[in-house]
């Protein structure tokens, strides 16, 4: 079952990378605790839409999220080394975290997996973005197959509460 607005994110192991840091193996609870986070998930690092349009938007608008007190995490069902290389190739700024969900455990726990076997990709994440406060889902935007509209950086900047910009609170 797909996670719903108002539910807490599941506590699942992931690996985290970001610019100029080592790979950190942790669980999702401490990553989201006490934070406002946009989590964007893509079907795969280095895939065309993800590399040419999806992550580049978050790289381009990273400072706008940061100004609102929102952290940005990008996740894919790839290993940590692939995610680290992808982040470097995309010039992801320090602070933009790349989450490696290597076995798809977090993706499955969210109920947002897809079968990419027809494309030689196996289990992957659906394309989505969610906004969470202190580990609780406040917004969830899941793309229809083949689309990139509701989970873009621009769409999420429009969707997250504007009062965060003014007061730092939602």
N, C-alpha and C positions, 0 to 999 in steps of 0.2 A: 504494500500500500504506500502511496506517495505521501511524504511528509506534508503536513498541513500548517497553515498560518496559525500561530499560537502555540505550536509544539516546540519542545526543546530539540536541538540537534542531537543525534546519537553520539555516544562517545566511542570512537573508532580509531585505531592506529593509522597514522599517515606519516609521510616524510615531508618536511618543509625545506624549501630552498629559497634563497633570495640573493640579490647581487652581493658578491664579495663575502659570503658567509659559508660555513660548512653546512652539510646536510644535517638537519635535526630530525630525529625520530621521536615522535610524541603521539598524543591522542588529541582528538578534536576539542574536548572540553576545555583544556587550558588555552587553546588557540582562540576560542570565542568568548571565554569568560571575561566579563567586565569591559567588553569592547563592542563597538558598532562596526559591523563588517558587511561588505558586499562580497559574496562568494559567487564567482562566475565559473561555470564548468563548461568545458569543451570536449568534443568527442576524441580529440587527439592532438598532442603537440606535433608541430611541423606539418599538419594537414593544411590544405589550401585556405579554406575559409577561416579557420582558427588563426593561422599565421598571417594572412593578408588583411583580415578585417576585424576579427573579434578581439584578440588580445591587443593589437595595436591601438584600438580605441581606448582601452583601459590604461595603456602606457601614456597615450596622449593626454588623457583627462585625469591622470593620477593626482595631480596637485589640486584639482577641484574637489575630489573626494577627500583628500587630506585636509583641505581647508574647512570641510564640514565635520571633521573629527571622525571620518569613516576610513577604516582600513580596507584594502583591496586584496583578496586572495583569488588566485586562478587555479583551478583544479582540472586534472585529466587522469584517466586510467592509463598512466604511463609510470615507468620507474623514476626514481629520484634523479638519476644521472641524465636521463632524457629531459626531464623538466628543468634541470639546472642549465643544460646546454640550450634548450629552447628559450629560457629567460634571457640568457646572454645574447643569443641571436636576435632577440626582439628588443634589446636594450631596455629591459625592465628595470625601472628605477629601484634603488635601495628602499626597502619598505614594502614593495609589492611582493607578496609572498606567493610562491608557486607550490601547490600541494600535490604531491605524488600519491595517488590512490592506486598503487601498483596492482593489487589484486581485486580492485573494485569494491572493497568492503564498505567504504563510506558511501559510495554511489548506490550500492544495493540497500544499505540501511536507510537511505533517503527514499528509496523506491523510484529512483530516476535512472535506472540502467536501461540500456538498449542493446539489441543483438546486432553487431556489425559484421557478423560472419559472412554475409553476402559480399562484403568488401574486403575480406581477409583481415578484419580487425578484431574479431571476437567480441567479448563483453566490453562495452564502452558506456560512458555517461551520455545521457541526453544533453543537449545544449540548453542551459538555463542560467539564471542569475537569481540569487535570493539576497534579501537584506535581513540580517539578524542583529538583535541587541541582546547582549549578555547570553548568547547561545540560544535565544528564542527567535524563531522565524517570524518576522513581521510582514514580509512580502515575498512572494514566490512568482517568478516569471519563467515559464517553460515554453520553449520554442516548439512550433509545429515542425514536423520533419522537413528538412531542406530550407528552413527559413532562418533569418537572422534579423529580428526586429525588436522583440521585447526584452532581450537580454544584453543589448548593446550598452556600452558605457553611457551614451547619450540618453537612452531610455531609462537607465537606472538613475542618472542624475536628475531626470525629470520626476522619477517615481519616489525617491527617498524624501522624507519630510524636509521641507525647506527651513523649518525653524531650527534645525541643527546648525545651519549656517549662522543664524542670529544668536542663539543662546548656548549652543553646544549640547542641548538636551532635545529629546523628542517627546 
